[in-house]
Amino acid sequence: MGLVRLVVILIIAWLIYSTTRRWLASLDQKWDQKKSGRSEKIETMVSCAYCGLHVPQNEALQAQGKYYCSSEHQKRAESS
């Protein structure tokens, strides 16, 4: 009985080890995908023609080939 018990314990330990190893590898792979996904979403930054503040291009207001951080700055630049 002692030998059978030892073999069963070794099999259970090996199953726990291999399952944990696969689980950690899958977490690592998901983490790498998240990190690489972030780097693909880098946006172009543009400078406000009025105050010089840098804002993402998709959030900036564009008028006459210039970018502005807000409609107020766009109006002030047009009136000056």
Sequence and secondary structure as in RCSB ss.txt:
>XXXX:A:sequence
MGLVRLVVILIIAWLIYSTTRRWLASLDQKWDQKKSGRSEKIETMVSCAYCGLHVPQNEALQAQGKYYCSSEHQK
RAESS
>XXXX:A:secstr
 HHHHHHHHHHHHHHHHHHHHHHHHHHHHHHHHHHHHHHTT   EEE TTT  EEETTTSEEETTEEESSHHHHH
HHHH 
